[in-house]
Amino acid sequence: MSYARFEDPGSSVYVYLDIGGYLKCCGCPILGDFRAFSTAAMIEHLDRHRDIGDTVPADCYSRLREDADENDAWIAQEGAA
C-alpha cells in the first residue's frame, strides 16, 4: 500500500509499506532509500522532508496514523521472522 507517490499532485515523496517488513521512503532525496521500522519513525522522517521544503501530502500523514497500529504490528511480526 502506498501512502504517497511522486505522481501525486505536488508530492516530493514516495512512501509505501514494503513486503520486507518496513515503511519505505523510496528514492528519498535526503537518504536515498529510507526504511522505517515504525509509523512514528516514518512520520518523523516525513517531518524532515517538510523542514527542507519538500511537499508531503497531508493525507499521507493521516493515512499513516490511521493504519499505525496494524502496520506497526505487522512490521514487528515481520522483523521477528
DRENSE-76891 format. One line per 3 residues: number of its first residue (from 0); their letters; for each residue x negated, y negated, z negated of N, C-alpha, C. Coordinates in steps of 0.05 Angstrom, whole numbers, plus 32768, in hexadecimal, padded with zeros to 4 digits. Each point is the difference from the previous one (the first is absolute). Layout:
REM DRENSE-76891
NUM	A	X Y Z X Y Z X Y Z  ...
***
This chain:
REM DRENSE-76891
0	MSY	7FEF 8018 8000 8011 7FE8 8000 7FEE 7FE7 8000  8006 7FEE 8012 7FF1 7FE7 8000 800F 7FEA 7FF1  7FF1 7FEF 7FF3 800B 7FE9 7FF2 7FFC 7FE6 800F
3	ARF	7FEC 7FFF 8011 7FFB 7FE9 8011 7FEF 800A 8017  8005 7FF4 8017 7FF0 8006 8018 7FF6 7FE7 800D  7FEA 8002 800F 7FF6 7FE9 800D 8014 7FF4 8014
6	EDP	8011 8011 800C 8013 7FF6 8013 8019 7FF3 7FF3  8003 8002 7FE6 8015 7FF1 7FF2 7FFA 7FE2 8003  8015 7FF0 8003 7FFC 7FE3 8004 7FEE 7FF4 7FEB
9	GSS	7FE9 7FF7 8008 7FED 7FF1 7FEF 7FF0 8011 7FEC  8002 801A 8001 7FF2 8011 7FED 7FE3 8002 8006  7FEF 7FFC 7FEC 7FE3 8003 8003 7FF7 801B 7FF5
12	VYV	8013 8011 7FF7 7FF9 8019 7FF3 8010 8017 800C  7FF5 8018 7FFD 800D 8019 8008 7FFE 8012 7FE7  8016 8004 7FF2 7FFF 800F 7FE7 8014 8018 8003
15	YLD	7FF6 8017 7FF8 8011 8018 8000 7FF8 8014 7FEB  8012 8013 7FFB 7FFA 8016 7FEE 7FF4 8016 8011  7FE7 8007 7FFA 7FF2 8014 8010 8004 801C 7FF5
18	IGG	8001 8013 8012 8004 801C 7FF8 7FE8 800A 7FEF  7FEA 7FF1 8000 7FE9 8008 7FF0 8004 7FFB 7FE2  8016 7FF2 7FF9 8006 7FFC 7FE3 7FF8 7FE5 7FF6
21	YLK	8004 7FEB 8011 7FF9 7FE5 7FF8 800F 7FEC 8011  8001 7FE7 7FF8 800B 7FEB 8010 7FE8 7FF4 800F  8003 7FFA 8019 7FEA 7FF7 8010 8005 7FE5 800D
24	CCG	7FED 7FEF 7FFF 7FFF 7FE7 800F 7FEE 8005 8017  800C 8007 8016 7FF1 8009 8018 7FF5 7FE9 800F  7FE6 8002 8008 7FF3 7FEB 800F 7FFE 7FE6 7FEF
27	CPI	7FFD 8003 7FE7 8000 7FEA 7FED 7FEA 7FEC 8007  8007 7FE7 8005 7FEB 7FEC 8006 7FEE 7FF9 7FE9  8008 8009 7FE8 7FEF 7FFB 7FE8 7FEC 8017 7FFC
30	LGD	800A 8019 8002 7FEF 8017 7FF8 7FFF 8016 8015  8008 7FFB 8018 8001 8015 8014 801A 8010 7FFD  7FFE 8017 7FF4 8018 8010 7FF8 8000 8001 7FE2
33	FRA	8016 7FF7 7FF4 8003 8000 7FE3 8013 8015 7FF7  7FF9 8010 7FEC 8011 8014 7FF5 8007 7FF9 7FE3  801A 8000 7FFA 8009 7FFA 7FE5 800D 8019 7FF5
36	FST	7FF9 8007 7FE8 800A 8018 7FF3 8016 7FFA 7FEC  800C 7FE8 8003 8018 7FF9 7FF1 800D 7FE8 800E  8019 7FFD 7FFB 800F 7FE9 800C 7FF4 7FE6 7FF5
39	AAM	7FFB 8000 7FE7 7FF5 7FE7 7FF4 7FE6 7FF8 800D  7FEF 8013 8006 7FE6 7FFA 800D 8005 7FF5 801C  8014 800B 800F 8005 7FF5 801A 800B 7FE4 7FFE
42	IEH	8012 7FFB 7FEE 800B 7FE5 7FFC 7FEA 7FEC 7FFA  7FEE 8008 7FEF 7FE9 7FEF 7FF9 7FEF 7FFA 8019  7FFC 8015 8010 7FF1 7FFD 8019 800E 7FEC 8013
45	LDR	801A 8003 8002 800F 7FEE 8012 7FFF 7FE4 7FF6  7FFF 7FFC 7FE6 7FFD 7FE5 7FF4 7FE6 7FF4 800A  7FEB 8010 8002 7FE6 7FF6 800A 8003 7FF7 801D
48	HRD	8010 800F 8010 8005 7FF7 801B 800D 7FE4 8000  8014 7FFD 7FF0 800E 7FE6 7FFF 7FED 7FEA 7FF7  7FEE 8006 7FED 7FED 7FED 7FF6 7FEE 7FF5 8015
51	IGD	7FF9 8011 8014 7FEE 7FF7 8016 8010 7FF5 8018  801A 7FFF 7FFD 8011 7FF4 8016 800D 8013 8013  7FFC 801B 7FFB 800E 8013 8010 801E 8000 7FFA
54	TVP	8010 8009 8013 801C 8001 7FFD 8009 801D 7FF9  800D 8002 7FE9 800B 801A 7FF7 801E 7FFC 7FFF  800F 800F 800F 801D 7FFD 8000 800B 8004 7FE4
57	ADC	8013 7FEE 7FF8 800B 8002 7FE5 800E 801A 7FFB  800C 800C 8014 800E 8019 7FFC 7FEC 8017 7FFB  7FE7 7FFD 8008 7FEC 8014 7FFA 7FFD 8003 7FE2
60	YSR	7FFF 7FEA 7FF1 7FFE 8001 7FE3 8019 800D 7FF4  8017 7FF7 8009 8019 800A 7FF4 8003 801E 8006  7FFA 8009 8017 8003 801C 8007 7FEB 8011 7FF1
63	LRE	7FE8 7FF6 7FFD 7FEC 800E 7FF0 800A 8003 7FE3  800B 7FEB 7FF5 800A 8001 7FE4 8017 8014 7FFE  8012 8000 8013 8017 8012 8000 7FF7 801D 8000
66	DAD	7FEB 8006 800F 7FF6 801C 8003 7FEA 8007 7FEC  7FF9 7FEE 7FEE 7FE8 8003 7FEF 8001 801A 7FF0  8015 8006 7FF2 8001 8018 7FEF 7FFC 8019 8011
69	END	800F 8002 8015 7FFE 8017 8012 7FE4 8003 800D  7FF6 7FEA 800A 7FE6 8001 800D 7FEA 8006 7FEC  8000 7FF3 7FE9 7FEB 8005 7FEC 8000 801D 7FF6
72	AWI	8018 800B 7FFD 8002 801C 7FF8 7FF4 8012 8016  8007 7FFB 8019 7FF6 8010 8016 7FE1 7FFD 8003  7FF6 7FE7 7FFD 7FE3 7FFB 8001 7FF2 8010 7FEA
75	AQE	800B 7FFF 7FE8 7FF4 800F 7FEA 8000 801E 8005  8015 800A 800B 8002 801C 8007 7FEC 8008 8015  7FFE 7FF0 8015 7FEE 8006 8017 7FE3 7FFE 7FF7
78	GAA	7FFA 7FEC 7FEE 7FE5 7FFD 7FF6 7FF7 8017 7FEF  8013 800D 7FF3 7FF9 8016 7FEE 7FFD 801A 8010  8009 8000 8019 7FFF 8019 8010 7FE4 8005 800A
***
